Amino acid sequence: MGLRSRFEAVLVACRLAVVVPVVVCALGALGAFAYGTDVFVLALRAVVAAPLPVGEKIGQILLGIDLFLIGATLLIASVGFYELFVARIGGPAGERLPGWLQMRDLNDLKVRVVSMIVLIVAVDFVQVLVEATSSAHVLEQGAAVALVVVSLTAFVRLGQGHDNP
């Protein structure tokens, strides 16, 4: 076995280093789901105990939803990294991931993660809107959110058709 073959074998084996972010993202997803559940349950208890005023309680419920979306994004990243660098995921009877979660290339992963980020930003904006005390603040936040969403959309659109982001 020549030096080049050995180097290539080591390089191929190094792709397994991606298991570290796979595990970290999966654990982060579980943590976000647990924390989101706690926030959501506490918010529902607060609503039952004192239904009015509504604004702050809706903000807490939106925070729980936001945490669930962050967890989903981390889980999608974890699955995507695993599928792209380690192996395709399949169950014992040949079950596969749902089509929307299967990753063929880094562009697929990028599109899914950016889409989730846009959703998270939108939920955050609704939370700002619900808790707003100033219309100027809402307008500033809305403009910032719009700029981020347009930038991320352009990033995804301009990157389509390329194997590398």
Secondary structure as UniProt FT lines:
FT   HELIX           3..14
FT   HELIX           15..18
FT   HELIX           19..49
FT   HELIX           55..85
FT   TURN            92..93
FT   HELIX           99..101
FT   HELIX           106..131
FT   HELIX           135..159
FT   TURN            160..161
//
